[in-house]
Amino acid sequence: MHRSRINGLLIDCKTDDIDAAARFWAKALGRAVDLDHPGSRGNYRMLETPADELSVQIQRVDHEGRVHVDIETDDIPAEVARLEKLGATIDKRMERWVVMRAPTGQRFCVVRVQRAGFPKNATTWG
């Protein structure tokens, strides 16, 4: 058995200035940029996340801008296998997460547990 839940939204920005992109999205969404968060490093900036809300992360990318979903889980291989049975495919295995593609073409990531309070609101898969 394993558990998973939606972790958050990632806003992929094709930009040279990740800080300016983060400031825009922080103002647009009414959240401050959280530079003290461990996820704010390199090409990534976290926005403050109120309790029981989805995280929002801004990331610098080389491809066109888009938004994607992260699914957090306590067992990445089991969650990837479950999603493959539903028709998703693996795009790329990274060191700490897996990039997948839905049957309808959207990319999303399967990541280790990111937010406090897990497994609250997670689904248990058997």
Buried (B, 14 or more C-beta within 10 A) or exposed (E): EBBBBBBBBBBBBEBEEBBEBBBBBBEEEEBEBBEEBEBBEEEBBBBBBEEEEBBBBBBBBEEEEEEBBBBBBBBBEBBBEBBEEEEBEEEEEEEEBBBBBBEEEEBBBBBEBBBEEBBEEBEEBE
